[in-house]
Amino acid sequence: MAGSESSSKLRTIMAFIALLFALLSTGHCSSQVPLVMWSSEGYTLPPMASPAAGHIISNDQLVSYLNSALGSAPHNVLLFLQDKLSKDDFTRYGGVFGNNHESAFPNLESALQSSSSPLVLPALSWLGASAVPGLLQEKLGVSPLSVDPDTLAHLRLNASDNTLLLIILPYSTGAYLSCKEVLRSNDEVIGKVLSIMKAQGVPYTAIYTGLKPSRVIEEPSMVGQSSMGRSLLQAVVDEVKPPLMFNTTSGPCIMLWAQNLNVSFNNLEWIDLGPLTFAPGGSVSTARSFCNETNSRLIFSSFSMSQRRYPVSARNWFTLDTVELLFNADTAIYNGSRGIYAPAEYSFHCQNVNNFRNALLVPRTQNATQWRILFTDFQIQGFSILNRTTDFSYASDCAGFFTPGIWMGLITSLLMLLILTYGMHMIMQLRSMDRFDDPKGPSISVPQSE
C-alpha cells in the first residue's frame, strides 16, 4: 500500500513538472533554464505560487524566494550546477509518462519524492540562473567549495555551520555519449552526493540548475525579413571545408582533412578544433612543416609520416609514425604506424581515429594517457600529391575486408557445406538388394563361397 502511494506521488510530481514545462514551452526558450530545489527529510521550504504560463522567473523574484527559503531551510547548501540545462531535457529524458525505468533522472526523482516541499521553476531567467552561486555566497556568507563525491566522503560537515558545496556537472555529448547518457551519469553523481549527506546525518538544501540553456531555439522575430511571401523549399547543401594543405615551391605536399577534430583532457568536456583547423582563413599555421621524397612532417599539432619500400609487396608504403599534441610546454606523443598506413601513392582514410577505443593511436609518452583524441572522417596524404589539386588520391580505408560479419558468414557456410558433403557421402554408401525371395517358389540358396 505504501509502495503504491509513493509511486502515485512520484508520478504526480513528475507529471506536474511535465505540465509546467509544456505550458511554458511557448515562451522565449532562448533565455530560460529550469531550477529544481528541495530539502532533506524533516524540513519544509516556504511555498511559492505556481508561475503562469509563459511567465519567466526574474532575478529579483529568485532573490526574494532564496532569502525566505534559507531563513528556515538547512544552511548546508548543495548546488548542482550543470554547464547546460533546459526544460526539454526533463520532458524528453525524464519518466514523466510513467516510464520510470527509462528515465535519466531516477535519483533526482527519488529526492523530489522524499522531500515534503520541492520547488520546480521551469523557466528561470538565464541571468538569474548564472547569478545563483553569487546569491548563495552572499546569503550564507561563505565561499563555495567545489567538491565531487570522492572528496565529499572525506569531509566532516557540521549542521550548525553555513556551508556551500558546489558540484559541477558537465553537459557534453561526445562521439560515444548521447545526451541521455550524459544526464544519467550526472544523475548518478547527484545520487552519490545525497547518499553521503544522508550517511553523515547532515541536513541540507539542494539546488539543481544550469548556467545556460542546452538548446537555443530561434525566436520568431529572428526569422529573415524576406520570408513573408511564398518560396520553394530546397535542400540545404552543406559546405564542404577544404583540406588543410602544406605547399612547397613545387606544389602541394601534405593534405589533411577531418570532419571533426575533438580533444579532451582528463575526461573533461570535448573541444572540437575542426572549425579552427579546416575553416577558410582559420588560425592554424603550418609554417614549420616540411616534406621530401621519404619524410613528411605537418606541424600545427605534429603529424610525422615516412615512406619506405617493402620487398614483399614490391612497392613503397607510407606510415603515420607519430602524432604529437602540443599544449603549453607539454608534448603528448602517439604512435600511429601500426594502424595508419597505405601505399605511397594512395591516401589513408578512416571514419574514426582515436586513442581510447579500437585505438589506432597508441600512447608513447606517459602524459599521452591524459588526453583523448578523436578524428571523425579522417583522411591524410603525405606523398604523391598531384599539382594544383585539392583532391585526395585513391583512399586506402582502415576497414578490413574480412569483417566479423563476413567471417561469421564464411564459417557458417563452410559448416553447412561439410554437413551436406557428409550427407551425400552417406547416401552414396547405401546398397540396394539385388536378389529377392519368391514365396511361391523354392527358397534362394546363397552358397557360402559367394
ABEGO torsion letter per residue (X at the ends): XAAAAAAAAAAAAAAAAAAAAAAAAABBAAABBBBBBBBBBGBBBBBBBBBBBGBBBBAAAAAAAAAAAAAABBABBBBBBBABBBAAAAAAABBAAGBAAABABAAAAAAAAABABBBBBABBBAAAAAAAAAAAAAAAGBBBBBBBAAAAAABBBBAABBBBBBBBBBBBBBAABBAAAAAAAAAAAAAAAAAAAAAAGBBBBBBBBBABBABBBBBAAABBAAAABBBBBBBBBBBBBBBBBBBBAAEBABBBBBABBBBBBGGBBBBBAAAAAABBGBABBAAABBBBAABBBBBABBBBBBBBBBAAAGBBBBBBABBBBBBEABBBBBBAAAABBBBAABBBBBABBBAABGBABBBABAAAAABBBBBBGBBBBABGBBBGBABBBBBBBABBABBAAAAAAAAAAAAAAAAAAAAAAAAAABBBBABBBBAABBBBBBBAAX
